Amino acid sequence: MIAEAATSAHVVEKLLNIGGTAGILYVAIYFLVRTLKDQYESRISALEVRSDHCEQDRRSMHQEIRLIQQERIGALERVLRHREDEDP
């Protein structure tokens, strides 16, 4: 009976030690996952901001290109009209 009690106490002690280790691992993994999740969300947010900025730049550049094209087309039309006026 004493041997059984000693063995039971030893088993209980082992379970507490293992449970304590498991608890510490759980807490460590929880904080690791939480930190990684926060970093992930932060990166996604930064990418969304940069994406908006890129979209604004793209629109601005598109307008500038359109204006340049219109200026060139206007200049070419003037040259052609001038040539037509000179031809008899």
HELIX and SHEET records of a PDB file:
HELIX    1   1 ILE A    2  GLU A   86  1                                  85    
END                                                                             
